[in-house]
Amino acid sequence: MQPNLQYVSVVTLTLLSLLSFGMAYPDNNQVSTNARLRYGGDKAQALPNNNQISEIARLNEEAIKESWQGQPKEALQKLEKALAISRDFGERYWEAVTFNNIGRIYQSQKKYSQALQSYQQALLINKELGDLVQLGKTYSNIGYLFDIQNQPELAIFFYKHCLINREKARLNPSALSAPQPDAYNITVSQTYRILGERLLKQERVSEAQRTMDLLKVEELEEYLQNVSGNQRTVKGINIAATEKPIKQKLDQSVDSAVVLGKELTKLRKISPKERSLEQKQRIEQLVLNQQQLLDKFNEFINSSSVKAQVEQISRTARRQNLDLESLNELRDNLARLPQKSALLYPLILKDSLELVLVTPESPPIHRTVAVKRENLYQTIGAFRQALINPSRNIKAPAHQLYDWLIKPIEKDVNYLHRPYGSV
């Protein structure tokens, strides 16, 4: 029995759209976004006439260029200057941007503890400002930092927080389309893609399926902009039960530090020349207290007990994530369709194609196909050209795509079309 051809259509359309989007997993550790600076574009039209902000933005831009040119010392000097200006004038948004860029410089030097501290400072400011977009991106920076240190469970944990905050921000789509500064290691869509890959490697298939589901929405946002969220997307992705103790400690640390940060912000709005001795001492104490809270959290996630718990996450989460509300909702929707149906999610990686099949009657099914991304894209391109130009041979690329996309799940799809009660 041949599988229903609607599945072939779904896969073909999905992969053709991915090819046209050009979304690919980053090959290098250092990946920069192509986003413009907040004052960016050819003309500085996005900012009010403010010399201080323009100076902070210029210093950040020049520092990133110097970092790319292998001049981290000079880059850090400019960022420290930008940080001082942003603090003196109470520019908290740019203070967070600068901290993110300082983290990137330290990260490039493999000074990972200093990079983490800088990212966490940015995190506190974005949390205080309630800026979900920047908060999510800073979580992505932290996740990436753990990723390149080969700590996939912690990377997944922080990548998830990027996704969670991004999907909350999607309820206000205009906030997503605003030009963003270059202060992040990877784009948001790359974060979703990497998260999906990391989850699949740990066979946390249900969570990977949810990530891939939301990746499609993020890709639409990048090309259409102003793609609004809904009550389903705003749920983001669940934190697994084994991750919740880490989340509880993180939330406690961040919330406590934000309270201190609000007081710190008020004091820093006072001109340095007009601050009393008591106010200066209080600023120093608040900075110290904030850092102590972050240090305690970092000691917590690096403790032997948490490391042992983290090692258990990938094993226990395989069972626990099967009860995700979003997955149950998706399966219920499939079950309501007039004929037996399934959803197929393809995730294109550098050296493999990951397939996730969601059916109404069983846990998600994961299959890995060994194929290089370039070969897959070439075949998709040949198939698309053959569809446009009937004189071309369509059988060869169609057969090859079938072998890659359908054959690995053929038995699973055929099972769906058996009569109920058959064996």
C-alpha positions in Angstrom: 0.0 0.0 0.0 1.4 3.4 -1.0 1.2 6.2 1.6 -1.4 9.0 1.0 0.0 11.5 -1.5 -1.1 14.5 0.7 1.9 13.8 2.9 4.3 14.1 -0.1 2.7 17.5 -0.9 3.1 18.7 2.6 6.7 17.7 2.8 7.5 19.2 -0.6 5.9 22.5 0.1 7.6 22.7 3.5 11.1 22.0 2.1 10.6 24.3 -0.9 9.6 27.1 1.5 12.7 26.3 3.6 14.9 26.5 0.5 13.4 29.9 -0.5 13.8 31.2 3.0 17.5 30.1 3.1 17.3 29.2 6.8 20.4 27.1 7.7 22.0 25.9 10.9 25.1 28.0 11.6 28.3 26.1 10.8 30.6 28.3 12.9 30.6 29.1 16.6 30.7 32.8 16.1 27.5 33.7 14.2 26.4 37.3 13.9 22.9 38.6 13.2 22.4 40.7 10.2 20.1 43.0 12.1 20.7 46.8 11.9 21.6 48.8 14.9 18.7 50.6 16.6 19.7 53.8 14.9 20.6 51.8 11.8 19.9 51.9 8.2 21.4 54.5 5.9 20.1 57.3 8.0 19.6 57.6 11.8 15.9 58.1 11.7 14.9 55.6 14.4 16.3 57.7 17.3 15.5 61.1 18.6 18.2 63.7 18.4 20.2 62.6 21.3 24.0 62.8 21.1 24.5 60.4 24.1 22.5 57.6 22.5 24.2 58.1 19.2 27.6 57.9 20.9 26.7 54.8 22.8 25.5 53.1 19.6 28.6 54.2 17.7 30.9 52.8 20.3 29.1 49.4 20.3 29.2 49.2 16.5 32.9 50.0 16.4 33.7 47.6 19.2 32.0 44.7 17.3 34.0 45.5 14.2 37.2 45.6 16.2 36.3 42.3 17.7 35.8 40.7 14.3 39.2 42.2 13.3 40.9 40.4 16.2 41.2 43.4 18.5 39.3 42.4 21.7 41.3 44.7 24.0 40.4 47.8 21.9 36.8 46.5 21.6 36.4 46.1 25.4 37.8 49.6 26.0 35.1 51.1 23.7 32.4 49.0 25.3 33.4 50.1 28.8 33.2 53.7 27.7 29.7 53.0 26.2 28.7 51.4 29.5 29.8 54.4 31.5 27.9 56.8 29.3 24.7 54.7 29.3 24.9 54.6 33.1 25.5 58.3 33.5 22.5 59.1 31.4 20.2 56.4 32.6 20.1 54.6 29.2 19.1 51.2 30.5 18.2 49.7 27.1 21.7 50.5 25.8 23.3 49.5 29.0 21.9 46.0 28.4 23.0 46.0 24.7 26.5 46.9 25.8 26.6 44.2 28.4 25.5 41.7 25.8 28.4 42.8 23.5 30.9 42.7 26.4 29.8 39.1 26.9 30.4 38.3 23.3 33.9 39.7 23.5 34.7 37.6 26.6 33.1 34.6 24.9 35.3 34.9 21.9 38.3 34.9 24.3 37.0 31.8 26.0 36.6 33.7 29.2 33.3 32.0 29.8 32.7 33.0 33.4 33.1 36.7 32.6 30.9 36.3 29.6 28.2 34.7 31.7 28.4 37.5 34.2 28.0 40.1 31.5 25.0 38.3 29.9 23.4 38.1 33.3 23.7 41.8 33.9 22.0 42.4 30.6 19.3 39.8 31.6 18.5 41.7 34.8 18.2 45.0 33.0 15.9 43.6 30.3 13.8 41.9 33.0 13.5 45.2 34.8 12.5 47.0 31.6 10.0 44.3 30.8 11.5 44.0 27.3 10.5 40.5 26.2 12.2 40.7 22.9 15.6 41.6 24.3 15.1 39.4 27.3 14.6 36.4 25.0 17.6 37.2 22.9 19.8 37.5 26.0 18.6 34.1 27.1 19.7 32.9 23.7 23.2 34.3 24.3 23.4 32.4 27.6 22.1 29.2 26.0 24.7 29.6 23.2 27.4 30.1 25.8 26.6 26.8 27.5 26.2 25.2 24.1 29.8 25.9 23.0 31.0 24.6 26.3 29.3 21.2 25.5 26.7 21.6 28.2 23.6 20.7 26.1 21.1 20.3 29.0 21.8 23.8 30.3 21.9 25.2 26.7 18.4 23.7 26.1 17.2 25.2 29.4 18.2 28.7 28.4 17.2 28.4 24.7 13.8 27.4 26.0 13.6 30.7 27.8 14.4 32.6 24.6 11.5 30.8 23.0 9.1 31.4 25.9 9.7 35.1 26.0 9.7 35.4 22.2 6.3 33.8 22.0 4.9 36.2 24.7 6.3 39.1 22.7 4.6 37.9 19.6 1.3 39.1 21.0 2.6 42.5 20.2 4.1 41.9 16.7 5.1 45.5 16.2 7.8 45.1 18.9 9.4 42.2 16.8 9.7 44.2 13.6 11.7 47.1 15.2 15.3 47.3 14.1 17.6 45.6 16.7 21.2 46.2 17.6 23.9 43.7 16.8 24.4 42.3 20.2 23.5 38.6 19.9 25.4 35.4 18.8 22.7 34.0 16.6 19.3 35.0 15.3 16.1 33.9 17.0 15.2 31.5 14.2 18.6 29.9 14.5 18.0 29.6 18.3 14.8 27.7 17.5 16.5 25.5 15.0 19.4 24.6 17.3 17.1 24.0 20.2 15.1 21.5 18.0 18.3 19.7 17.0 19.6 19.5 20.6 16.2 18.1 21.8 16.2 15.5 18.9 19.7 14.4 19.8 18.4 13.6 23.3 15.3 11.9 21.9 13.1 14.5 23.5 10.9 14.3 20.4 7.7 16.0 21.7 9.6 19.1 22.8 11.5 19.1 19.5 8.2 18.9 17.6 6.8 21.9 19.5 10.0 23.9 18.8 9.8 23.1 15.1 6.1 24.1 15.1 7.0 27.5 16.5 10.0 27.8 14.2 7.6 28.0 11.2 5.9 31.0 12.9 9.3 32.7 13.5 10.4 32.2 9.9 7.1 33.8 8.7 7.9 36.7 11.1 11.3 37.2 9.5 9.8 37.5 6.0 6.3 38.9 6.4 6.8 40.8 9.7 4.0 41.7 12.1 3.0 38.0 12.4 0.9 38.1 15.6 0.7 35.3 18.1 -2.4 33.6 19.5 -3.4 31.7 22.6 -1.6 28.6 21.3 1.7 30.1 20.4 1.9 32.2 23.6 2.2 29.0 25.6 5.7 28.7 24.2 7.3 25.4 25.4 7.0 23.6 28.7 9.7 23.4 31.2 10.3 19.8 32.0 9.8 18.6 35.6 13.5 17.9 35.9 14.3 21.5 34.8 11.9 23.2 37.3 14.3 23.3 40.3 16.8 25.2 38.1 14.0 27.5 36.9 12.8 28.2 40.4 16.3 29.2 41.5 16.8 31.3 38.4 13.5 33.1 38.9 14.3 33.8 42.6 17.7 35.1 41.8 16.6 37.3 38.9 13.5 38.7 40.7 15.6 39.6 43.8 18.3 41.2 41.7 15.7 43.2 39.7 14.3 44.7 42.9 17.9 45.9 43.7 18.2 47.1 40.1 15.2 49.4 40.3 16.6 51.1 43.3 20.0 51.3 41.5 18.4 52.9 38.5 16.8 55.6 40.5 20.1 56.5 42.2 22.0 56.5 38.9 19.5 59.0 37.5 20.9 61.5 40.0 23.8 63.4 38.4 27.2 62.0 39.7 28.1 65.6 40.8 24.9 65.9 42.8 25.1 62.5 44.6 25.6 62.5 48.3 28.2 60.3 49.9 25.5 58.0 51.2 24.0 57.7 47.8 27.4 56.8 46.3 27.9 54.1 49.0 24.4 52.7 48.4 25.1 52.4 44.7 28.3 50.4 45.4 26.4 48.2 47.9 23.6 47.5 45.4 26.0 46.6 42.7 27.8 44.2 45.1 24.5 42.7 46.3 23.3 42.1 42.7 26.6 40.3 41.8 26.4 38.2 45.0 22.9 37.0 43.9 24.2 36.0 40.5 27.3 34.4 42.0 25.1 32.2 44.2 23.0 31.1 41.2 26.1 30.3 39.2 27.5 28.3 42.1 24.1 26.5 42.2 24.1 25.4 38.6 27.8 24.4 38.8 27.3 22.4 42.0 27.8 18.6 41.9 24.1 18.0 42.8 22.8 20.1 40.0 25.2 18.6 37.5 24.0 15.1 38.5 20.4 16.3 38.1 21.1 17.8 34.7 22.6 14.6 33.5 19.3 12.9 34.3 17.2 15.5 32.3 17.6 13.9 28.9 16.6 10.5 30.2 13.6 11.5 32.3 12.3 14.2 30.0 11.7 11.6 27.3 8.9 10.2 29.3 7.7 13.4 31.0 7.3 15.5 27.9 4.8 13.2 26.3 2.1 14.9 28.3 2.8 18.4 27.0 -0.5 20.2 26.6 0.4 21.5 23.1 1.1 18.0 21.8 -2.2 16.7 23.2 -4.0 19.6 21.6 -2.3 18.9 18.2 -3.1 15.2 18.4 -6.7 15.9 19.3 -7.0 18.2 16.3 -5.6 15.4 14.0 -8.1 12.9 15.4 -11.1 15.2 14.6 -10.2 15.3 10.9 -12.5 13.2 8.7 -9.8 10.8 7.6 -6.7 9.5 9.3 -4.0 12.2 9.1 -0.6 13.0 10.4 1.8 15.9 10.5 5.4 15.6 9.3 8.1 18.0 10.5 11.4 18.1 8.6 14.4 19.7 10.2 17.3 20.3 7.8 20.8 20.1 9.4 24.3 20.2 8.0 24.7 16.4 7.6 21.2 15.0 8.2 17.5 15.4 7.7 15.6 14.9 10.9 11.9 13.8 10.5 9.3 14.0 13.2 6.0 12.4 12.5 3.0 13.3 14.7 0.0 11.0 14.7 -3.3 11.2 16.7 -2.7 7.7 18.2 1.0 7.4 19.2 3.9 9.4 20.6 5.9 11.4 18.0 8.1 9.3 15.8 11.7 10.4 15.0 13.7 9.3 12.1 17.2 10.5 11.0 18.2 10.5 7.3 21.9 10.8 6.5 22.0 13.4 3.7 24.1 16.5 3.4 22.2 19.8 3.4 23.8 20.9 0.1 22.7 17.7 -1.7 19.2 18.0 -0.3 18.9 21.7 -1.4 20.2 20.9 -4.9 17.6 18.1 -5.3 14.8 20.3 -4.1 16.0 23.0 -6.5 16.0 20.5 -9.4 12.5 19.3 -8.4 11.2 22.8 -8.3 12.7 23.7 -11.7 11.2 20.6 -13.2 7.8 21.6 -11.8 8.2 25.0 -13.5 9.6 23.7 -16.8 7.8 20.5 -17.9 10.5 19.7 -20.4 12.8 18.8 -17.6 13.0 15.3 -16.1 11.1 15.3 -12.9 11.3 11.6 -12.0 14.9 11.5 -10.8 14.7 14.4 -8.2 11.1 13.2 -7.2 12.3 9.7 -6.6 15.3 10.9 -4.6 13.1 13.2 -2.4 10.8 10.3 -1.9 13.7 8.1 -0.6 14.7 10.9 1.8 11.3 12.2 2.9 8.7 9.4 2.7 10.5 6.1 2.7 11.9 6.4 6.2 8.3 6.9 7.6 6.5 4.8 5.0 5.6 2.0 7.4 4.4 4.5 10.0 2.2 6.3 7.5 0.8 3.0 6.1 -0.1 2.0 9.6 -2.4 5.0 9.8 -4.4 3.7 6.9 -5.1 0.3 8.3 -8.7 -0.3 9.3 -9.4 0.2 13.0 -9.0 -3.1 14.9 -6.7 -4.6 12.3 -3.3 -6.0 13.2 
